Amino acid sequence: IPITQFGSYAGYFVLVLGLILSSRPLVYGGILLFSLIVLFQFVTLPVEFDASHRALKTLDAYHMLDDDEIGSARKVLTAAAMTYVASLVSSILQLVRLLGLVDRRKD
């Protein structure tokens, strides 16, 4: 996670620096760094869903929750996994916005 946070901040920094200096290579470098973060989020998404699934199985296998609590735990774990989906969608929209910004600057 620290590497992805650094990459995200570095991507913005390089992008803004490229826009200020009117340097296309820096702008595209910033977009590339941000794209790698989006790719990382996409690749780790199945891992997050699997973690929620395994947690639910563990809670059930060790009888840590009553039968009536399992449904609530499933909802909470699903909501937790969906935060990663929301983050990915947000990052994709931000990437599209950045690409649009660069495309607009060409004119």
Secondary structure, DSSP 8 states (H G I E B T S, - for coil): -HHHHHHHHHHHHHHHHHHHHT-HHHHHHHHHHHHHHHHHHHHHHHHHHHHHHHHHHHHHHTT-S-HHHHHHHHHHHHHHHHHHHHHHHHHHHHHHHHHHHHHHHH-
